[in-house]
C-alpha cells in the first residue's frame, strides 16, 4: 500500500483516522506493518502490501 492511501481510508468501526506503523517498505510501497485507530485503538494488519480493514470479528483466525 502507498502511504498516500491514509488520506482516504479510516477505521471501519468508528470512522476515525488511522496511524501507520511500518515494518517493511520497498520504495514507496509499504509491504508489512499495521494501521491503528486513533480513537478506539483497534489495529489492522498490512500484509504483502494489502491493508486488512475488516472488523476484528470478521477476520480469519490466524
CHARMM-style PDB file with segment names, atoms N, HN, CA, C and O in Angstrom:
ATOM      1  N   UNK     1       0.848  -1.175   0.000  1.00  0.00      PROA
ATOM      2  CA  UNK     1       0.000   0.000   0.000  1.00  0.00      PROA
ATOM      3  C   UNK     1       0.884   1.226   0.000  1.00  0.00      PROA
ATOM      4  O   UNK     1       1.999   1.187   0.522  1.00  0.00      PROA
ATOM      5  N   UNK     2       0.420   2.279  -0.559  1.00  0.00      PROA
ATOM      6  HN  UNK     2      -0.486   2.310  -0.983  1.00  0.00      PROA
ATOM      7  CA  UNK     2       1.141   3.545  -0.558  1.00  0.00      PROA
ATOM      8  C   UNK     2       0.681   4.380   0.641  1.00  0.00      PROA
ATOM      9  O   UNK     2      -0.488   4.345   1.024  1.00  0.00      PROA
ATOM     10  N   UNK     3       1.609   5.122   1.219  1.00  0.00      PROA
ATOM     11  HN  UNK     3       2.559   5.150   0.908  1.00  0.00      PROA
ATOM     12  CA  UNK     3       1.301   5.940   2.391  1.00  0.00      PROA
ATOM     13  C   UNK     3       0.200   6.963   2.101  1.00  0.00      PROA
ATOM     14  O   UNK     3      -0.543   7.342   3.006  1.00  0.00      PROA
ATOM     15  N   UNK     4       0.092   7.406   0.864  1.00  0.00      PROA
ATOM     16  HN  UNK     4       0.696   7.098   0.129  1.00  0.00      PROA
ATOM     17  CA  UNK     4      -0.934   8.390   0.492  1.00  0.00      PROA
ATOM     18  C   UNK     4      -2.350   7.839   0.664  1.00  0.00      PROA
ATOM     19  O   UNK     4      -3.307   8.614   0.700  1.00  0.00      PROA
ATOM     20  N   UNK     5      -2.501   6.516   0.771  1.00  0.00      PROA
ATOM     21  HN  UNK     5      -1.725   5.887   0.741  1.00  0.00      PROA
ATOM     22  CA  UNK     5      -3.814   5.911   0.979  1.00  0.00      PROA
ATOM     23  C   UNK     5      -4.422   6.350   2.311  1.00  0.00      PROA
ATOM     24  O   UNK     5      -5.642   6.333   2.469  1.00  0.00      PROA
ATOM     25  N   UNK     6      -3.584   6.742   3.266  1.00  0.00      PROA
ATOM     26  HN  UNK     6      -2.592   6.756   3.138  1.00  0.00      PROA
ATOM     27  CA  UNK     6      -4.076   7.198   4.569  1.00  0.00      PROA
ATOM     28  C   UNK     6      -4.988   8.416   4.451  1.00  0.00      PROA
ATOM     29  O   UNK     6      -5.789   8.681   5.347  1.00  0.00      PROA
ATOM     30  N   UNK     7      -4.869   9.162   3.344  1.00  0.00      PROA
ATOM     31  HN  UNK     7      -4.218   8.947   2.616  1.00  0.00      PROA
ATOM     32  CA  UNK     7      -5.719  10.340   3.146  1.00  0.00      PROA
ATOM     33  C   UNK     7      -7.173   9.965   2.896  1.00  0.00      PROA
ATOM     34  O   UNK     7      -8.064  10.791   3.091  1.00  0.00      PROA
ATOM     35  N   UNK     8      -7.426   8.722   2.463  1.00  0.00      PROA
ATOM     36  HN  UNK     8      -6.702   8.051   2.305  1.00  0.00      PROA
ATOM     37  CA  UNK     8      -8.804   8.360   2.098  1.00  0.00      PROA
ATOM     38  C   UNK     8      -9.399   7.205   2.900  1.00  0.00      PROA
ATOM     39  O   UNK     8     -10.604   6.968   2.816  1.00  0.00      PROA
ATOM     40  N   UNK     9      -8.589   6.481   3.675  1.00  0.00      PROA
ATOM     41  HN  UNK     9      -7.611   6.674   3.743  1.00  0.00      PROA
ATOM     42  CA  UNK     9      -9.145   5.386   4.464  1.00  0.00      PROA
ATOM     43  C   UNK     9      -9.307   5.807   5.919  1.00  0.00      PROA
ATOM     44  O   UNK     9      -8.642   6.729   6.391  1.00  0.00      PROA
ATOM     45  N   UNK    10     -10.208   5.110   6.628  1.00  0.00      PROA
ATOM     46  HN  UNK    10     -10.749   4.361   6.245  1.00  0.00      PROA
ATOM     47  CA  UNK    10     -10.439   5.389   8.041  1.00  0.00      PROA
ATOM     48  C   UNK    10     -10.821   4.087   8.732  1.00  0.00      PROA
ATOM     49  O   UNK    10     -11.011   3.062   8.077  1.00  0.00      PROA
ATOM     50  N   UNK    11     -10.931   4.131  10.038  1.00  0.00      PROA
ATOM     51  HN  UNK    11     -10.777   4.963  10.570  1.00  0.00      PROA
ATOM     52  CA  UNK    11     -11.320   2.974  10.825  1.00  0.00      PROA
ATOM     53  C   UNK    11     -12.735   2.556  10.428  1.00  0.00      PROA
ATOM     54  O   UNK    11     -13.640   3.391  10.441  1.00  0.00      PROA
ATOM     55  N   UNK    12     -12.950   1.291  10.076  1.00  0.00      PROA
ATOM     56  HN  UNK    12     -12.215   0.613  10.065  1.00  0.00      PROA
ATOM     57  CA  UNK    12     -14.281   0.848   9.686  1.00  0.00      PROA
ATOM     58  C   UNK    12     -15.274   0.808  10.853  1.00  0.00      PROA
ATOM     59  O   UNK    12     -16.483   0.748  10.628  1.00  0.00      PROA
ATOM     60  N   UNK    13     -14.784   0.838  12.080  1.00  0.00      PROA
ATOM     61  HN  UNK    13     -13.802   0.887  12.262  1.00  0.00      PROA
ATOM     62  CA  UNK    13     -15.671   0.777  13.238  1.00  0.00      PROA
ATOM     63  C   UNK    13     -16.229   2.139  13.633  1.00  0.00      PROA
ATOM     64  O   UNK    13     -17.424   2.267  13.902  1.00  0.00      PROA
ATOM     65  N   UNK    14     -15.367   3.162  13.670  1.00  0.00      PROA
ATOM     66  HN  UNK    14     -14.396   3.058  13.452  1.00  0.00      PROA
ATOM     67  CA  UNK    14     -15.834   4.472  14.140  1.00  0.00      PROA
ATOM     68  C   UNK    14     -15.457   5.634  13.221  1.00  0.00      PROA
ATOM     69  O   UNK    14     -15.690   6.796  13.555  1.00  0.00      PROA
ATOM     70  N   UNK    15     -14.876   5.318  12.067  1.00  0.00      PROA
ATOM     71  HN  UNK    15     -14.686   4.374  11.796  1.00  0.00      PROA
ATOM     72  CA  UNK    15     -14.532   6.320  11.037  1.00  0.00      PROA
ATOM     73  C   UNK    15     -13.455   7.316  11.468  1.00  0.00      PROA
ATOM     74  O   UNK    15     -13.329   8.385  10.872  1.00  0.00      PROA
ATOM     75  N   UNK    16     -12.685   6.977  12.490  1.00  0.00      PROA
ATOM     76  HN  UNK    16     -12.788   6.108  12.975  1.00  0.00      PROA
ATOM     77  CA  UNK    16     -11.598   7.849  12.949  1.00  0.00      PROA
ATOM     78  C   UNK    16     -10.362   7.635  12.075  1.00  0.00      PROA
ATOM     79  O   UNK    16     -10.310   6.697  11.280  1.00  0.00      PROA
ATOM     80  N   UNK    17      -9.376   8.509  12.230  1.00  0.00      PROA
ATOM     81  HN  UNK    17      -9.419   9.271  12.875  1.00  0.00      PROA
ATOM     82  CA  UNK    17      -8.130   8.415  11.466  1.00  0.00      PROA
ATOM     83  C   UNK    17      -7.317   7.199  11.903  1.00  0.00      PROA
ATOM     84  O   UNK    17      -7.463   6.694  13.016  1.00  0.00      PROA
ATOM     85  N   UNK    18      -6.457   6.745  10.991  1.00  0.00      PROA
ATOM     86  HN  UNK    18      -6.339   7.155  10.087  1.00  0.00      PROA
ATOM     87  CA  UNK    18      -5.586   5.611  11.266  1.00  0.00      PROA
ATOM     88  C   UNK    18      -4.137   6.071  11.318  1.00  0.00      PROA
ATOM     89  O   UNK    18      -3.716   6.924  10.537  1.00  0.00      PROA
ATOM     90  N   UNK    19      -3.382   5.498  12.243  1.00  0.00      PROA
ATOM     91  HN  UNK    19      -3.723   4.805  12.878  1.00  0.00      PROA
ATOM     92  CA  UNK    19      -1.964   5.806  12.404  1.00  0.00      PROA
ATOM     93  C   UNK    19      -1.157   4.636  11.836  1.00  0.00      PROA
ATOM     94  O   UNK    19      -1.442   3.474  12.126  1.00  0.00      PROA
ATOM     95  N   UNK    20      -0.163   4.954  11.037  1.00  0.00      PROA
ATOM     96  HN  UNK    20       0.069   5.898  10.802  1.00  0.00      PROA
ATOM     97  CA  UNK    20       0.624   3.944  10.327  1.00  0.00      PROA
ATOM     98  C   UNK    20       1.883   3.566  11.101  1.00  0.00      PROA
ATOM     99  O   UNK    20       2.590   4.429  11.622  1.00  0.00      PROA
ATOM    100  N   UNK    21       2.153   2.259  11.168  1.00  0.00      PROA
ATOM    101  HN  UNK    21       1.579   1.558  10.745  1.00  0.00      PROA
ATOM    102  CA  UNK    21       3.420   1.739  11.687  1.00  0.00      PROA
ATOM    103  C   UNK    21       3.993   0.828  10.608  1.00  0.00      PROA
ATOM    104  O   UNK    21       3.372  -0.168  10.236  1.00  0.00      PROA
ATOM    105  N   UNK    22       5.173   1.169  10.108  1.00  0.00      PROA
ATOM    106  HN  UNK    22       5.677   1.978  10.410  1.00  0.00      PROA
ATOM    107  CA  UNK    22       5.790   0.429   9.007  1.00  0.00      PROA
ATOM    108  C   UNK    22       6.820  -0.559   9.541  1.00  0.00      PROA
ATOM    109  O   UNK    22       7.680  -0.198  10.344  1.00  0.00      PROA
ATOM    110  N   UNK    23       6.727  -1.816   9.085  1.00  0.00      PROA
ATOM    111  HN  UNK    23       6.028  -2.109   8.433  1.00  0.00      PROA
ATOM    112  CA  UNK    23       7.708  -2.846   9.449  1.00  0.00      PROA
ATOM    113  C   UNK    23       8.622  -3.151   8.269  1.00  0.00      PROA
ATOM    114  O   UNK    23       9.804  -3.440   8.452  1.00  0.00      PROA
ATOM    115  N   UNK    24       8.070  -3.086   7.049  1.00  0.00      PROA
ATOM    116  HN  UNK    24       7.110  -2.851   6.900  1.00  0.00      PROA
ATOM    117  CA  UNK    24       8.872  -3.356   5.853  1.00  0.00      PROA
ATOM    118  C   UNK    24       8.366  -2.487   4.711  1.00  0.00      PROA
ATOM    119  O   UNK    24       7.166  -2.401   4.451  1.00  0.00      PROA
ATOM    120  N   UNK    25       9.314  -1.846   4.039  1.00  0.00      PROA
ATOM    121  HN  UNK    25      10.289  -1.916   4.250  1.00  0.00      PROA
ATOM    122  CA  UNK    25       8.986  -0.939   2.935  1.00  0.00      PROA
ATOM    123  C   UNK    25       9.881  -1.264   1.748  1.00  0.00      PROA
ATOM    124  O   UNK    25      11.050  -1.610   1.919  1.00  0.00      PROA
ATOM    125  N   UNK    26       9.330  -1.152   0.553  1.00  0.00      PROA
ATOM    126  HN  UNK    26       8.381  -0.871   0.414  1.00  0.00      PROA
ATOM    127  CA  UNK    26      10.105  -1.313  -0.679  1.00  0.00      PROA
ATOM    128  C   UNK    26       9.806  -0.104  -1.563  1.00  0.00      PROA
ATOM    129  O   UNK    26       8.762  -0.034  -2.211  1.00  0.00      PROA
ATOM    130  N   UNK    27      10.738   0.842  -1.576  1.00  0.00      PROA
ATOM    131  HN  UNK    27      11.587   0.785  -1.050  1.00  0.00      PROA
ATOM    132  CA  UNK    27      10.489   2.095  -2.289  1.00  0.00      PROA
ATOM    133  C   UNK    27       9.364   2.841  -1.601  1.00  0.00      PROA
ATOM    134  O   UNK    27       9.423   3.086  -0.396  1.00  0.00      PROA
ATOM    135  N   UNK    28       8.332   3.206  -2.360  1.00  0.00      PROA
ATOM    136  HN  UNK    28       8.284   3.008  -3.339  1.00  0.00      PROA
ATOM    137  CA  UNK    28       7.179   3.910  -1.789  1.00  0.00      PROA
ATOM    138  C   UNK    28       6.110   2.947  -1.286  1.00  0.00      PROA
ATOM    139  O   UNK    28       5.142   3.376  -0.657  1.00  0.00      PROA
ATOM    140  N   UNK    29       6.268   1.663  -1.551  1.00  0.00      PROA
ATOM    141  HN  UNK    29       7.054   1.315  -2.062  1.00  0.00      PROA
ATOM    142  CA  UNK    29       5.270   0.652  -1.193  1.00  0.00      PROA
ATOM    143  C   UNK    29       5.523   0.115   0.216  1.00  0.00      PROA
ATOM    144  O   UNK    29       6.633  -0.312   0.532  1.00  0.00      PROA
ATOM    145  N   UNK    30       4.491   0.138   1.057  1.00  0.00      PROA
ATOM    146  HN  UNK    30       3.589   0.484   0.800  1.00  0.00      PROA
ATOM    147  CA  UNK    30       4.572  -0.436   2.399  1.00  0.00      PROA
ATOM    148  C   UNK    30       4.112  -1.884   2.288  1.00  0.00      PROA
ATOM    149  O   UNK    30       2.957  -2.152   1.957  1.00  0.00      PROA
ATOM    150  N   UNK    31       5.020  -2.818   2.567  1.00  0.00      PROA
ATOM    151  HN  UNK    31       5.958  -2.601   2.836  1.00  0.00      PROA
ATOM    152  CA  UNK    31       4.719  -4.237   2.413  1.00  0.00      PROA
ATOM    153  C   UNK    31       4.167  -4.864   3.690  1.00  0.00      PROA
ATOM    154  O   UNK    31       3.246  -5.678   3.631  1.00  0.00      PROA
ATOM    155  N   UNK    32       4.717  -4.496   4.832  1.00  0.00      PROA
ATOM    156  HN  UNK    32       5.465  -3.835   4.880  1.00  0.00      PROA
ATOM    157  CA  UNK    32       4.291  -5.058   6.118  1.00  0.00      PROA
ATOM    158  C   UNK    32       4.181  -3.932   7.133  1.00  0.00      PROA
ATOM    159  O   UNK    32       4.988  -3.003   7.133  1.00  0.00      PROA
ATOM    160  N   UNK    33       3.179  -4.021   7.996  1.00  0.00      PROA
ATOM    161  HN  UNK    33       2.524  -4.776   7.996  1.00  0.00      PROA
ATOM    162  CA  UNK    33       3.006  -3.033   9.036  1.00  0.00      PROA
ATOM    163  C   UNK    33       1.631  -3.134   9.650  1.00  0.00      PROA
ATOM    164  O   UNK    33       0.987  -4.182   9.602  1.00  0.00      PROA
ATOM    165  N   UNK    34       1.189  -2.035  10.228  1.00  0.00      PROA
ATOM    166  HN  UNK    34       1.712  -1.184  10.267  1.00  0.00      PROA
ATOM    167  CA  UNK    34      -0.132  -2.023  10.836  1.00  0.00      PROA
ATOM    168  C   UNK    34      -0.710  -0.610  10.814  1.00  0.00      PROA
ATOM    169  O   UNK    34       0.009   0.385  10.724  1.00  0.00      PROA
ATOM    170  N   UNK    35      -2.025  -0.568  10.899  1.00  0.00      PROA
ATOM    171  HN  UNK    35      -2.609  -1.377  10.972  1.00  0.00      PROA
ATOM    172  CA  UNK    35      -2.772   0.677  10.990  1.00  0.00      PROA
ATOM    173  C   UNK    35      -3.535   0.638  12.306  1.00  0.00      PROA
ATOM    174  O   UNK    35      -4.235  -0.336  12.585  1.00  0.00      PROA
ATOM    175  N   UNK    36      -3.410   1.681  13.118  1.00  0.00      PROA
ATOM    176  HN  UNK    36      -2.841   2.472  12.892  1.00  0.00      PROA
ATOM    177  CA  UNK    36      -4.072   1.720  14.413  1.00  0.00      PROA
ATOM    178  C   UNK    36      -5.018   2.907  14.459  1.00  0.00      PROA
ATOM    179  O   UNK    36      -4.649   4.026  14.102  1.00  0.00      PROA
ATOM    180  N   UNK    37      -6.251   2.647  14.905  1.00  0.00      PROA
ATOM    181  HN  UNK    37      -6.550   1.738  15.195  1.00  0.00      PROA
ATOM    182  CA  UNK    37      -7.252   3.713  15.020  1.00  0.00      PROA
ATOM    183  C   UNK    37      -6.853   4.666  16.140  1.00  0.00      PROA
ATOM    184  O   UNK    37      -6.499   4.237  17.238  1.00  0.00      PROA
ATOM    185  N   UNK    38      -6.914   5.972  15.850  1.00  0.00      PROA
ATOM    186  HN  UNK    38      -7.201   6.321  14.958  1.00  0.00      PROA
ATOM    187  CA  UNK    38      -6.544   6.976  16.842  1.00  0.00      PROA
ATOM    188  C   UNK    38      -7.625   7.148  17.898  1.00  0.00      PROA
ATOM    189  O   UNK    38      -7.379   7.777  18.927  1.00  0.00      PROA
ATOM    190  N   UNK    39      -8.837   6.596  17.666  1.00  0.00      PROA
ATOM    191  HN  UNK    39      -9.038   6.085  16.830  1.00  0.00      PROA
ATOM    192  CA  UNK    39      -9.939   6.756  18.616  1.00  0.00      PROA
ATOM    193  C   UNK    39     -10.164   5.493  19.452  1.00  0.00      PROA
ATOM    194  O   UNK    39     -10.069   5.539  20.679  1.00  0.00      PROA
ATOM    195  N   UNK    40     -10.462   4.364  18.794  1.00  0.00      PROA
ATOM    196  HN  UNK    40     -10.540   4.327  17.798  1.00  0.00      PROA
ATOM    197  CA  UNK    40     -10.796   3.140  19.537  1.00  0.00      PROA
ATOM    198  C   UNK    40      -9.581   2.256  19.815  1.00  0.00      PROA
ATOM    199  O   UNK    40      -9.656   1.366  20.662  1.00  0.00      PROA
ATOM    200  N   UNK    41      -8.455   2.486  19.114  1.00  0.00      PROA
ATOM    201  HN  UNK    41      -8.395   3.209  18.426  1.00  0.00      PROA
ATOM    202  CA  UNK    41      -7.240   1.720  19.364  1.00  0.00      PROA
ATOM    203  C   UNK    41      -7.158   0.383  18.644  1.00  0.00      PROA
ATOM    204  O   UNK    41      -6.176  -0.341  18.809  1.00  0.00      PROA
ATOM    205  N   UNK    42      -8.171   0.034  17.845  1.00  0.00      PROA
ATOM    206  HN  UNK    42      -8.969   0.622  17.710  1.00  0.00      PROA
ATOM    207  CA  UNK    42      -8.135  -1.229  17.094  1.00  0.00      PROA
ATOM    208  C   UNK    42      -6.995  -1.194  16.083  1.00  0.00      PROA
ATOM    209  O   UNK    42      -6.721  -0.155  15.482  1.00  0.00      PROA
ATOM    210  N   UNK    43      -6.331  -2.335  15.896  1.00  0.00      PROA
ATOM    211  HN  UNK    43      -6.554  -3.180  16.384  1.00  0.00      PROA
ATOM    212  CA  UNK    43      -5.198  -2.429  14.987  1.00  0.00      PROA
ATOM    213  C   UNK    43      -5.551  -3.314  13.800  1.00  0.00      PROA
ATOM    214  O   UNK    43      -6.152  -4.377  13.955  1.00  0.00      PROA
ATOM    215  N   UNK    44      -5.165  -2.853  12.608  1.00  0.00      PROA
ATOM    216  HN  UNK    44      -4.677  -1.990  12.482  1.00  0.00      PROA
ATOM    217  CA  UNK    44      -5.420  -3.571  11.358  1.00  0.00      PROA
ATOM    218  C   UNK    44      -4.076  -3.873  10.698  1.00  0.00      PROA
ATOM    219  O   UNK    44      -3.259  -2.970  10.521  1.00  0.00      PROA
ATOM    220  N   UNK    45      -3.841  -5.133  10.332  1.00  0.00      PROA
ATOM    221  HN  UNK    45      -4.505  -5.867  10.476  1.00  0.00      PROA
ATOM    222  CA  UNK    45      -2.549  -5.509   9.758  1.00  0.00      PROA
ATOM    223  C   UNK    45      -2.409  -5.103   8.290  1.00  0.00      PROA
ATOM    224  O   UNK    45      -3.399  -4.992   7.566  1.00  0.00      PROA
ATOM    225  N   UNK    46      -1.174  -4.885   7.870  1.00  0.00      PROA
ATOM    226  HN  UNK    46      -0.371  -4.975   8.459  1.00  0.00      PROA
ATOM    227  CA  UNK    46      -0.820  -4.717   6.460  1.00  0.00      PROA
ATOM    228  C   UNK    46       0.080  -5.893   6.132  1.00  0.00      PROA
ATOM    229  O   UNK    46       1.163  -6.022   6.703  1.00  0.00      PROA
ATOM    230  N   UNK    47      -0.356  -6.753   5.217  1.00  0.00      PROA
ATOM    231  HN  UNK    47      -1.236  -6.648   4.753  1.00  0.00      PROA
ATOM    232  CA  UNK    47       0.406  -7.938   4.847  1.00  0.00      PROA
ATOM    233  C   UNK    47       0.532  -7.997   3.332  1.00  0.00      PROA
ATOM    234  O   UNK    47      -0.459  -7.863   2.615  1.00  0.00      PROA
ATOM    235  N   UNK    48       1.746  -8.196   2.851  1.00  0.00      PROA
ATOM    236  HN  UNK    48       2.551  -8.305   3.433  1.00  0.00      PROA
ATOM    237  CA  UNK    48       2.012  -8.249   1.407  1.00  0.00      PROA
ATOM    238  C   UNK    48       1.495  -7.004   0.691  1.00  0.00      PROA
ATOM    239  O   UNK    48       1.042  -7.081  -0.451  1.00  0.00      PROA
ATOM    240  N   UNK    49       1.566  -5.848   1.374  1.00  0.00      PROA
ATOM    241  HN  UNK    49       1.934  -5.786   2.301  1.00  0.00      PROA
ATOM    242  CA  UNK    49       1.161  -4.588   0.773  1.00  0.00      PROA
ATOM    243  C   UNK    49      -0.336  -4.329   0.789  1.00  0.00      PROA
ATOM    244  O   UNK    49      -0.792  -3.344   0.207  1.00  0.00      PROA
ATOM    245  N   UNK    50      -1.119  -5.195   1.444  1.00  0.00      PROA
ATOM    246  HN  UNK    50      -0.749  -5.995   1.916  1.00  0.00      PROA
ATOM    247  CA  UNK    50      -2.578  -5.065   1.452  1.00  0.00      PROA
ATOM    248  C   UNK    50      -3.068  -4.823   2.880  1.00  0.00      PROA
ATOM    249  O   UNK    50      -2.851  -5.661   3.755  1.00  0.00      PROA
ATOM    250  N   UNK    51      -3.730  -3.680   3.127  1.00  0.00      PROA
ATOM    251  HN  UNK    51      -3.906  -3.000   2.416  1.00  0.00      PROA
ATOM    252  CA  UNK    51      -4.284  -3.446   4.457  1.00  0.00      PROA
ATOM    253  C   UNK    51      -5.567  -4.264   4.650  1.00  0.00      PROA
ATOM    254  O   UNK    51      -6.436  -4.271   3.779  1.00  0.00      PROA
ATOM    255  N   UNK    52      -5.682  -4.946   5.781  1.00  0.00      PROA
ATOM    256  HN  UNK    52      -4.975  -4.940   6.489  1.00  0.00      PROA
ATOM    257  CA  UNK    52      -6.876  -5.725   6.094  1.00  0.00      PROA
ATOM    258  C   UNK    52      -7.739  -4.881   7.021  1.00  0.00      PROA
ATOM    259  O   UNK    52      -7.496  -4.820   8.226  1.00  0.00      PROA
ATOM    260  N   UNK    53      -8.754  -4.229   6.447  1.00  0.00      PROA
ATOM    261  HN  UNK    53      -8.952  -4.279   5.468  1.00  0.00      PROA
ATOM    262  CA  UNK    53      -9.596  -3.318   7.218  1.00  0.00      PROA
ATOM    263  C   UNK    53     -10.914  -3.962   7.643  1.00  0.00      PROA
ATOM    264  O   UNK    53     -11.884  -3.265   7.942  1.00  0.00      PROA
ATOM    265  N   UNK    54     -10.945  -5.292   7.668  1.00  0.00      PROA
ATOM    266  HN  UNK    54     -10.157  -5.859   7.425  1.00  0.00      PROA
ATOM    267  CA  UNK    54     -12.137  -5.963   8.170  1.00  0.00      PROA
ATOM    268  C   UNK    54     -12.226  -5.774   9.675  1.00  0.00      PROA
ATOM    269  O   UNK    54     -11.205  -5.793  10.362  1.00  0.00      PROA
ATOM    270  N   UNK    55     -13.442  -5.592  10.199  1.00  0.00      PROA
ATOM    271  HN  UNK    55     -14.272  -5.577   9.640  1.00  0.00      PROA
ATOM    272  CA  UNK    55     -13.588  -5.526  11.655  1.00  0.00      PROA
ATOM    273  C   UNK    55     -13.045  -6.804  12.299  1.00  0.00      PROA
ATOM    274  O   UNK    55     -13.073  -7.863  11.672  1.00  0.00      PROA
ATOM    275  N   UNK    56     -12.553  -6.725  13.535  1.00  0.00      PROA
ATOM    276  HN  UNK    56     -12.530  -5.865  14.045  1.00  0.00      PROA
ATOM    277  CA  UNK    56     -11.888  -7.856  14.174  1.00  0.00      PROA
ATOM    278  C   UNK    56     -12.695  -9.151  14.151  1.00  0.00      PROA
ATOM    279  O   UNK    56     -12.126 -10.226  13.961  1.00  0.00      PROA
ATOM    280  N   UNK    57     -13.998  -9.066  14.338  1.00  0.00      PROA
ATOM    281  HN  UNK    57     -14.460  -8.193  14.492  1.00  0.00      PROA
ATOM    282  CA  UNK    57     -14.813 -10.291  14.377  1.00  0.00      PROA
ATOM    283  C   UNK    57     -15.027 -10.918  13.003  1.00  0.00      PROA
ATOM    284  O   UNK    57     -15.568 -12.020  12.910  1.00  0.00      PROA
ATOM    285  N   UNK    58     -14.618 -10.242  11.947  1.00  0.00      PROA
ATOM    286  HN  UNK    58     -14.179  -9.347  12.023  1.00  0.00      PROA
ATOM    287  CA  UNK    58     -14.770 -10.786  10.598  1.00  0.00      PROA
ATOM    288  C   UNK    58     -13.458 -11.298   9.995  1.00  0.00      PROA
ATOM    289  O   UNK    58     -13.459 -11.878   8.909  1.00  0.00      PROA
ATOM    290  N   UNK    59     -12.343 -11.086  10.696  1.00  0.00      PROA
ATOM    291  HN  UNK    59     -12.342 -10.615  11.578  1.00  0.00      PROA
ATOM    292  CA  UNK    59     -11.041 -11.552  10.198  1.00  0.00      PROA
ATOM    293  C   UNK    59     -10.895 -13.033  10.427  1.00  0.00      PROA
ATOM    294  O   UNK    59     -11.457 -13.593  11.368  1.00  0.00      PROA
ATOM    295  N   UNK    60     -10.125 -13.667   9.549  1.00  0.00      PROA
ATOM    296  HN  UNK    60      -9.668 -13.212   8.784  1.00  0.00      PROA
ATOM    297  CA  UNK    60      -9.832 -15.090   9.701  1.00  0.00      PROA
ATOM    298  C   UNK    60      -8.953 -15.311  10.925  1.00  0.00      PROA
ATOM    299  O   UNK    60      -8.044 -14.528  11.200  1.00  0.00      PROA
ATOM    300  N   UNK    61      -9.224 -16.347  11.628  1.00  0.00      PROA
ATOM    301  HN  UNK    61      -9.962 -16.983  11.405  1.00  0.00      PROA
ATOM    302  CA  UNK    61      -8.369 -16.694  12.775  1.00  0.00      PROA
ATOM    303  C   UNK    61      -7.020 -17.151  12.265  1.00  0.00      PROA
ATOM    304  O   UNK    61      -6.939 -17.934  11.319  1.00  0.00      PROA
ATOM    305  N   UNK    62      -5.972 -16.671  12.884  1.00  0.00      PROA
ATOM    306  HN  UNK    62      -6.038 -16.035  13.654  1.00  0.00      PROA
ATOM    307  CA  UNK    62      -4.612 -16.999  12.431  1.00  0.00      PROA
ATOM    308  C   UNK    62      -4.184 -18.369  12.874  1.00  0.00      PROA
ATOM    309  OT1 UNK    62      -3.068 -18.794  12.575  1.00  0.00      PROA
TER     310      UNK     62
END
